[in-house]
Amino acid sequence: MSKMALAMRSRMHEISDAEFESQLGLSKAEFLEHLDEMAAIEARCIAETGMPAPDFTAHLLDDDGEVSTEMLTLSKLKPMPTGLIFGCYTCPIFRRQTNRIKEMIRRYEQQIQFLFVYVVEAHPTDGWNTPSNKVENIMYRQPQSLSERAAIAQAWRDIFELQNPIVLDWPDNRINEAYSGSPERLYVLDFERVVRFKSEQGPYDDSHLDDWAKALANVS
């Protein structure tokens, strides 16, 4: 489980119920339920350091922001190290970190191929919405189809001017299930698609970007 989430849980008693709900956008009881759900997702994760990365096939987000007819299969990528970046637009921490992720991509893009995996929304309007999303007017319902997921991914890509390929997780969230990628997570795979780095379950502190950078440097 995310150290950031655990830290918030440890400080819950210091904050009144009203203040907690004002800051996070949900009650203490709902937050604890969310932590239980995230722990269950993490327990089902099959992507493990030192093991072959779970293979997947998914649709790409095309240049027009639509679901491409072209499919991408992880095991059929070029035989070179791979950086996997899991995330979604409605995660405020992932948004905050996206520009720094782009900087690292530019630094290593000659030696490493990078792939964004767009997963389930962390804070949709019909779920745990956050005050920061309301302030920034990032208001989306949880997608029920690939085309709905593509539309949100396209809005995110436009804002951050992303150039690397983006694949869309399926409506049943099967890739997220294998990698426990929501709300954000970073992986590094070596030439043989073995997992050499796996960040903690998000949301993670900015220091995990430094850990990812070191892993990228080591694998390249």
N, C-alpha and C positions, 0 to 999 in steps of 0.2 A: 504494500500500500504506500502511496505517496507520503513522504516525510512532511510535506506541506500540509496535507490533510490531517495527518496524525498530530502535528503541532496545533492545528486549529481545534482538534478534539480535546487536547490536553488543556487548552485555555478556555474551554466553554464555560467552566464554572466562574470565570472571572468576568464574564459578560452577561448582562441581563438578557432575558428572553427577547425583549423588544429590540434591544440594540443588535443582538445576534441576527435576528430576522431582517433588520434594516440593512445590515452590512452584507449579508449573504443572499438574501432573497428567499430564504426558507427557514423553517423552524428548527430548533435543536433536534427534535425527534426525527424530522425529515432528513436532517443532515446525517444522523447516525444510521438511518435506514439506507441512505445513499452510500455510506462507507461500507456497510455490509454487502451491498450489491457490487461495489468495486472490488472488494476482497474476493467475492465469489468469481468474478470475471478473471481476476488475476490467478486464482487457483486453477482455472481451466486453460490458462495460457500454455501452449505447447512449443513456443519459440524459446529455446534455452541456449545460453552461452555454451559454446563448444559443440553444439549439435547442428546438423544441417537445418537451414531455414525452411519452415513449412512452405511448400510451393503454393502458388495461387495463380489464377487466371482471372482477369477483370477487364472491363471496358475502360478505355482512355477517355478523358475529357478532351473533346476536339477543339480546334482553333476558334470555333464559333460558340463554344460553351454548351455544346450538345453532347449527348452520349455517342461516342464514336462507334462505328461498326467494327473498327479495329480492336482486337483484343491483345492484351499484353500478358505474357506468362513469365513469371519470375525466373524460372529455370532456363528460359530461352534468351535471356539478356546476354549481352556481350560477356565473354569470360574475363571479367575484371572485377575488382572490389565494388561493392554497392553500399550506398548510404540510403537507408529507408527512413522516411519522415512521415509519421502518422500525425494527423491533426484534423481540426475542424474550425470553421470560421467563428462559431459562437463561443469558443473558449478564449476568454480575455487574455490569459497568460500566454497561450499559443500565439495570439495576435502580437502581443508585446515582443515575443522572441523571434518572429518570422524574419525580420530584417537582419538580425544577427545570423540566423541560419543561412540566409542568402549570402552573407559575407563569407561564411565557411565554404559554401558551395563554390563560390568564385575562386577561393584559395586552392581547392583540391579538385576542381572539375577536370583537369587534364589527366589525373590518375584514377579518379573514382567516378562512377556513374551514380546519379542521384535520382530518386523516385519518391514523389509524394503519394501517400495513400490517404485519400479523403474518407473519413469514417463518420460514424453516427454523431449527430450534433450533441454537444455537451450541455448546452443551455438553450433549448428551444422555448418558444413562447408557450407551448403546451406541456412543458415540463418544468424543470428548475431553471427559470429565467433569472438573470442577475441584474442588479442595479446598473452596472457599467454597460451592459448591453442596451438597456433602456436609454441611457444617456447618449450612447453612440448610435442609437437607432439601428442596431443589428438585431432585427426581430424576424425570426423565421420559425415556422412550425417544423416539427420533426418530419423529414421527408418519408414518404411512403412508397416512392418509386425512384428508379435511377434518374429519370429526367428531373425530378424535384431535387435530388441530391446534386445533380450536375449544375442546376441553376444557382445554388448556394456556393458551390465550389467555384463557379465562374465569377461570382461577385467577389469572393476572396482573392482569386487570381488577379482580377483587374486592379483591386486596391493595392496589392503588393507587387504587381508587375512581375509575376513569377514566370520563368522561362522553362523550367524543367517539366518533364512529363508528370501528369497527375492521373492516377487510376482511381476509379470510384468503387468503393466497397459495395457489395450487393445489398439489396434491401433486407436480407436476413442477417447482415453484418458478419458474414462467415470469416472474412479476413481479420476483422477486429477480434473475433472470437479466438482465432489462432494466435494472434500477436498481442492481445490485450492492449491495443493501440490507442484507445480513447481515454481521456480527451486529447492526449498527445504522448508520443513516445518516439525515441530515436534508436535505430539499430545500425550496426556496421557488419557487413558480410564480407568474407574474404573471397579469393579467386574461385574457391570451390563451393561458395554459397554457405559456408559454415558461419554461424553467428559468433562474431568476435567481440561485440559490444552490445549491451542492452541497457538502456537507461532505466531508471526506476519508473514505476507506473506514474503517469502524470495525474495532476499537474506537478511538474518538478521545478525546483529552484533553478535560477539562471546558471548556477555552477555546473549543472549537468551538461550545459552546452560546452563548457571547457573540457569535461570528461569525454564528450563526443569528439571534440576537435583532436584530443590526444589519440583517441582510437582511430580516427581517420588518418592521422599522420603515421601511426604504427602500421596500419594495414596497407598503406600505399608504398 
